[in-house]
Amino acid sequence: MDTPTKNAETGMYKEAITEYETLETIELNIPVMPYDKSRYSLVKFTPKTGRMHQLRIHANKISHPIVGDYQYGDRFHNLQLLVYGRCDLSIFQNFQLQLF
């Protein structure tokens, strides 16, 4: 994905490149407006440039926001996971998943 990101301080756009790969997908019987079910993907992001919030911005740009991201995420998904999953979404932030 090659989409420039805007610097909050200067207002200037800078090059931002992220490679991504979908590793797994799941569909849950949890309604999230306006759909009857919710769909999620485990995605491997590899940033090629180092812009602030680059991965969060790029995920949101392609309409696949990161679960639990309160700034760039989808509030409906975050709320439904809190209600149905009864979990604190901060557990999804800043962790590494190792696949064998």
C-alpha positions in Angstrom: 0.0 0.0 0.0 1.5 3.3 -1.1 -0.5 6.1 0.5 1.0 9.3 1.9 0.2 10.2 5.5 -0.3 13.8 6.8 2.1 15.1 9.4 -0.1 16.5 12.2 2.4 19.3 13.1 3.3 20.5 9.6 0.3 19.6 7.6 2.6 18.2 4.9 2.1 14.8 3.4 5.0 12.3 3.4 5.5 9.0 1.5 4.2 6.0 3.5 4.5 2.5 2.3 3.2 -0.6 4.0 3.1 -4.2 2.8 0.4 -6.4 4.3 -0.7 -10.0 4.1 -4.0 -11.6 5.3 -3.1 -14.6 7.5 -6.5 -15.7 8.7 -10.2 -14.6 8.5 -13.2 -15.3 10.7 -16.9 -14.5 10.6 -18.7 -14.2 13.9 -22.5 -14.2 14.6 -22.2 -10.8 16.3 -24.2 -8.1 14.6 -22.3 -4.9 14.0 -24.2 -2.0 12.3 -25.3 -2.2 9.6 -24.5 -6.0 9.2 -25.9 -9.2 10.7 -22.5 -10.7 11.3 -19.0 -9.3 11.8 -15.8 -10.3 9.9 -12.3 -10.0 11.2 -8.8 -10.8 9.7 -5.4 -11.4 11.2 -3.1 -9.3 9.1 0.7 -9.1 9.0 1.8 -5.5 8.4 5.3 -4.7 7.3 6.0 -0.9 7.2 8.6 0.1 4.7 8.6 3.7 5.9 8.3 4.9 9.5 5.5 7.4 9.7 3.6 8.1 12.9 0.4 6.0 13.1 1.2 4.7 9.6 -0.2 1.2 10.1 -3.3 2.5 11.9 -3.9 5.0 9.1 -3.3 2.5 6.3 -5.6 -0.1 7.8 -8.4 2.5 8.2 -7.8 3.8 4.6 -8.7 0.4 3.1 -11.7 0.1 5.4 -10.1 -2.5 7.7 -9.5 -0.6 10.9 -7.5 -2.2 13.8 -9.8 -3.6 16.5 -9.5 -1.6 19.7 -8.0 1.5 18.0 -10.0 4.3 19.4 -8.6 7.0 17.2 -8.7 5.4 13.8 -10.8 2.3 14.5 -14.4 1.5 14.1 -16.4 2.4 17.2 -19.2 -0.1 16.4 -16.8 -3.0 16.3 -15.0 -1.9 19.4 -18.3 -1.5 21.3 -19.6 -4.9 20.2 -16.5 -6.7 21.2 -16.7 -5.0 24.6 -20.4 -6.0 25.0 -20.2 -9.6 23.5 -16.6 -10.4 24.3 -16.6 -8.7 27.7 -12.9 -7.9 27.2 -10.8 -4.8 27.5 -9.7 -4.0 23.9 -6.4 -2.7 25.1 -5.3 -6.4 25.2 -5.0 -6.1 21.4 -2.6 -3.3 21.4 1.2 -3.7 21.3 1.5 -7.5 21.2 3.3 -9.8 18.9 1.9 -13.0 17.6 4.3 -15.8 16.6 3.1 -18.2 14.0 4.9 -21.6 13.8 
